[in-house]
Structures are given as C-alpha cells and as structure tokens.
Amino acid sequence: MAAGGVGELELRVAIGFNGHVPRGLICHPDREHLVYPLGCTVVIQKLQDKQQTFLRGHTDSITSVVLSRDGEYVASGQVTSMGFRADIILWDFQKKELLARLSLHKGKIEALAFSPNSFYLVSLGGQDDGSVVVWDVAKRELICQGPASPRTAGNATIVACSSCRDSVFVTAGNETIQVWEVDILTGRMQPTLCRTGHLRRVVTCVTMSDDGTYFCAGTSSGDIVKMSTSDKVMISFGPQKHKFSLGVTALRLLNRGNSIVCTGGGIVALCVGPNYKVIKKVQVQGGVTSMTCRGQGHQFFVGTNECQIYRFNYTAFKEELIVVSHKEAIHDVVFVPGISDLFATCSKGDIRVWYTPDGRERLRIVVPNLTCHAVDITKDGFSIISGWDDSKIRAFTPKTGRGMYVIEYAHGLGVTAIAGTSDSKRIISGGGEGQVRVWKIGEKTQKLVEVLKEHTSAVSCIQIKKDDRECVTASLDGTCVIWDIVNFRRKQMVLANTMFKCVCYHPEEYQIITSGTDRKVGYWEVYDGSLVREVRASESGPINGMDITSDGPCFVTGGDDHLVKLWDYNEGTVTHVGVGHSGNITRLKICPGKKYIVSVSAGGAILVWKYPALD
C-alpha cells in the first residue's frame, strides 16, 4: 500500500512505442532485450517472448533514453513545465531499480550519453536550458557544466561520447559541432568548435568510429559530414549529388567503409564507400528516428515516427514489423462481450483489435484520412460498429475486418458516440450536433427508427440498460438524459455546471454515475434525477473516461491528470492508483471477469493493468 492506504495498480502490458524520441530505441548488449520509452515509462522488452518490465519514476513524457556500453545502467530524461527542473533518472538495469535522480536542467532533457567505461554521464538541456552537464556516475554528482553551444551558433540537440576515451564527447545541432575534453582533476571542460569551411548544416545524428579518431554527422540536408576528433576539422562529406531525401536521421558505421543510413523519408539503406553509394535499400512506414544493432550487427532494429519497430536481417536486408501501435490519440476502447482477452481501440485512420495478455495486434481495419470517434462490439459478437468524423456509421466483421454496411449521413457533425443493444438488433448513436438516433439493424437493411432531440452539443457517451428499454446519454452541454427507447421520450434529465464526458449505469440500474470537466464524480438517482453524492475525482484536469465492474462494488476513472484510479463505489474513495501515462487518458474499460483494466490515451499509448485482488 502507498501512503494514505491507497494501493498501486500493477502494470502488466504496455502497447506502444514513442517513435518521436530521437535515438530512443536501444538493443541491450546482452542481445536479449530492447529498451524504449512510452509516455513516462521506460519499457524493457524481451526479444524472445515479448515479456515486459517497466521503469517508472518520471512525472512527464520521457524525451531521451540511453544505455551504458556494459548494459549496467539506463539513464532517462523527461520534459517538464517551462522554468521547472527536468529530472534525469539513473537506473540499475539488472535490478530494475532507481539509483539516483539528477536535477539541474530546466524544461527538457534534450539528449544523454554515457562515456565508454560508464564513468560519466553527459546530459544536454533543451532550448530553454542550453547547458551541457557532466555527471559522475559512481558518486551520482555533478562534475562540471557550461553552455552547450557558442552564442553565435544555434542550439545543440545531440551529444555523443568517444568510443574509447571517457574524457571526450561531441555536441552538435543547428550549425554547431564541438568536441569537448573534460579535465576531472580541475572539474572543467574545454570545447573546441569544429571547422567545416563554408559548409553550414543542421546535424541530426552523430556516430563515433570504433577507434575514436573520427566521427560522422548526419544532416537534415541529406548528406554526412566526416570530422577528425583530434584536429577538429572536416575530412570529407557526401554524397555529393544524390543526397538522402528528408535528411539522415540515423547512421551506423560498419567494417570496410560500409554504413547503414536511415532517413526521415523512411529509407533504410546499405551504403558503400565515402560517397555512400546505395547498394540495398528498404522503405519502412514513417521517418526513421532510431536505429540500434544487436551484437555485431547481424540483426538491427529501426524505430519510426509512425510508432513502429522493425527488425532487420543484415545479410538478407529484409524488414520484419515487430511492434505496432497507434500514432494518434485513441478515442475509445471496448472489450469483446464476455471475453477478457480481446479488446478493440479506435483512432485516426483505423480500428485495431488486440490480444490482452501480450498486447499483440490481431486485426487492423484501415479507413484512411478519417477519424473514428467511437467503437462498440455487438453483444452477439458478429459486428464491430463505429462512428466516424465523416458522419457515417460503419460496421465490420470482427474476424476479418471486412466491411458489412455503411450508414450514410448518420449525423450532421460527425458520429461521436455509439452503442449496440443487447439483442444486437438496434444501434443508438450520438452526434456532434447533439441528436440521439435509434437505428434498426437487419441482415441487409439499416433503418432510422427515431430521432431524439434534447441535447444542444455533442453527445459524448451512451449507455444502454440490460433490458434494452432505456438508455442514458451524456453531452458536452452539461446534461445527461435518460431516454425511454421503446416509446422514444425523455424520462429524466440531470444538469450540472460541467461538460459531461462519461456516464455509467450501476449494475442494479437504480443509479448512474457521471463525470466531466468539473473533475467530480456525481451519483444520480435514475428515478427522479436527484443528485445523491458528489466526490472530487481529480485535482488537475477533466475526467474523460469511466467504467464500472459488472457486479458494481468498484469503478475506474481516468483523465487529464494521467492517473488511472480505482474507486470503492459505496465509500466513494480511491483504493488504487495507476501511474504510467504521460498523455491525457481518453477512455478506460474493466474487462469481463475483472482480470484487467485497459486505459488509452491521447498520446496513443495503451496500458493494461492487473485488476487488484480486493478484500
């Protein structure tokens, strides 16, 4: 139990990969693990069986991750509000323990690098900080610090340590490349600006040679600059003519002058010679932001800004997609009725079905350039129904993802909420204009039965009673309406000074609970719409998602405070909290059988929590 008697939810599976963190994907020297960031969590995943462990201690999005050469240490840095200190956390890889919290930079940790023997950690602050700091890893203390780049140059965004000398490192960025030497005895460091003649470049990645005599810098212009570490002068640059489209974003130097070059255009190329002639290349989805080798490079891994991870076989130079995730905000999540191991999520451009125990994607339904706002699975399990921003309702088969039917012009301003009745013969939908519509679904026909007009703003959530005779709709206009969906009339309305985001029936269906932008959970009587209880659910933002257990003693909430909270229904108190998201939680669901809680976020992350054993 944590302080105050509140327990901590156990994170079981993290589905996702933050492909926007430069150099964020790292293969451990043991060749058995991948390390990468997701939200405010560092994920350590076994390559063989996909088993995950988590390093949790950050309070906001991780912006940089680095691994020591011997694999003993992990260091991760985060972003924070402007003017506040951004933490670097030093972790023990084997024990998965937090060793030290290093706080000196403000705003953001831009980049991190370990010296070759893990004596020192070099950190680079973001644009609002502008400093470079050298830390003593063993003592967990500051050695020296200074401005990361000259006033006449742009911001430094990259730091790379020498391959063989602990006292030498390189910083680079917008028209600046510097080689630094650290004098441990005096606690000072001396930068030397590298001379590149008339060449002006924005450096996007730096790779050191094995012997430390030179390093190569990839640029946003699509060429690679080779620099001497000792003389601090440019040796060469190339390719001269056919530059890499959208810049060089990752680079690996191989034996005999060969190299692997990755680009912002999604090209992974095997190149030979000083002019980087391409002899093999593969196109992946999204711009490459990370590349890491397994062992000597017989296998290597590539991460993209489409939040996907590919495994490459060097000899065949063929790619295999091993980690997939949503790259945009996830708007809804729903479990397959009666099955705890399958759930569906929806986002911009697609609906995906996932296997809960290990987070594998089972099905992807792609509808390009459109956003799915709401998804449900009919109780008979025969169709996935969904509401889209082009005002259409689309239904698909759960096994193959084949389209079953499309209801055109279902709502005026997009379909924002959807639910299917327990007999699977009707759909209740809500729209951006505030209307609630009842549809009769046959084998070959879809008929509009009734239009219910009470809300004046978008419908955010729909819940249907078990007997299919009544439903409740929540709206951003500050009302929740309980409808008779047999006689199609309003039975009751509740009003509050809020924008309602979510509503749930208690399983006994004599009460509803609501929440929204007022950060409160309200308990309401279904019979007369009276407010029974109100409890504060968040200190720092709206509640966007809510779900209740099938037997009723507990419910969960999540919102802009990034916390998953499990509540005792009768007491109105929080029993457990889950910390792991760095983006706003948009929806969450408790699975049938109470094995898992699944929460989804505006950052595209899906976190699967173990439902706690309650006394």
Secondary structure as GFF3:
##gff-version 3
##sequence-region A 1 615
A	DSSP	three_ten_helix	3	5	.	.	.	ID=ss1
A	DSSP	beta_strand	7	8	.	.	.	ID=ss2
A	DSSP	beta_strand	10	15	.	.	.	ID=ss3
A	DSSP	beta_strand	26	27	.	.	.	ID=ss4
A	DSSP	beta_strand	33	38	.	.	.	ID=ss5
A	DSSP	beta_strand	41	46	.	.	.	ID=ss6
A	DSSP	beta_strand	52	56	.	.	.	ID=ss7
A	DSSP	beta_strand	62	67	.	.	.	ID=ss8
A	DSSP	beta_strand	73	78	.	.	.	ID=ss9
A	DSSP	beta_strand	85	92	.	.	.	ID=ss10
A	DSSP	beta_strand	97	106	.	.	.	ID=ss11
A	DSSP	beta_strand	109	114	.	.	.	ID=ss12
A	DSSP	beta_strand	120	125	.	.	.	ID=ss13
A	DSSP	beta_strand	131	136	.	.	.	ID=ss14
A	DSSP	beta_strand	141	147	.	.	.	ID=ss15
A	DSSP	beta_strand	156	161	.	.	.	ID=ss16
A	DSSP	beta_strand	168	173	.	.	.	ID=ss17
A	DSSP	beta_strand	176	183	.	.	.	ID=ss18
A	DSSP	beta_strand	188	193	.	.	.	ID=ss19
A	DSSP	beta_strand	203	208	.	.	.	ID=ss20
A	DSSP	beta_strand	214	219	.	.	.	ID=ss21
A	DSSP	beta_strand	224	228	.	.	.	ID=ss22
A	DSSP	beta_strand	234	238	.	.	.	ID=ss23
A	DSSP	beta_strand	248	253	.	.	.	ID=ss24
A	DSSP	three_ten_helix	255	257	.	.	.	ID=ss25
A	DSSP	beta_strand	259	263	.	.	.	ID=ss26
A	DSSP	beta_strand	267	272	.	.	.	ID=ss27
A	DSSP	beta_strand	277	283	.	.	.	ID=ss28
A	DSSP	beta_strand	288	294	.	.	.	ID=ss29
A	DSSP	beta_strand	299	304	.	.	.	ID=ss30
A	DSSP	beta_strand	309	313	.	.	.	ID=ss31
A	DSSP	beta_strand	318	323	.	.	.	ID=ss32
A	DSSP	beta_strand	332	335	.	.	.	ID=ss33
A	DSSP	beta_strand	342	355	.	.	.	ID=ss34
A	DSSP	beta_strand	360	377	.	.	.	ID=ss35
A	DSSP	beta_strand	384	388	.	.	.	ID=ss36
A	DSSP	beta_strand	393	396	.	.	.	ID=ss37
A	DSSP	beta_strand	403	407	.	.	.	ID=ss38
A	DSSP	beta_strand	415	420	.	.	.	ID=ss39
A	DSSP	beta_strand	426	431	.	.	.	ID=ss40
A	DSSP	beta_strand	436	441	.	.	.	ID=ss41
A	DSSP	beta_strand	446	452	.	.	.	ID=ss42
A	DSSP	beta_strand	459	464	.	.	.	ID=ss43
A	DSSP	beta_strand	470	475	.	.	.	ID=ss44
A	DSSP	beta_strand	479	484	.	.	.	ID=ss45
A	DSSP	beta_strand	489	495	.	.	.	ID=ss46
A	DSSP	beta_strand	500	505	.	.	.	ID=ss47
A	DSSP	beta_strand	511	516	.	.	.	ID=ss48
A	DSSP	beta_strand	520	525	.	.	.	ID=ss49
A	DSSP	beta_strand	531	536	.	.	.	ID=ss50
A	DSSP	beta_strand	543	548	.	.	.	ID=ss51
A	DSSP	beta_strand	554	559	.	.	.	ID=ss52
A	DSSP	beta_strand	563	568	.	.	.	ID=ss53
A	DSSP	beta_strand	573	579	.	.	.	ID=ss54
A	DSSP	beta_strand	585	590	.	.	.	ID=ss55
A	DSSP	beta_strand	596	601	.	.	.	ID=ss56
A	DSSP	beta_strand	606	610	.	.	.	ID=ss57
###
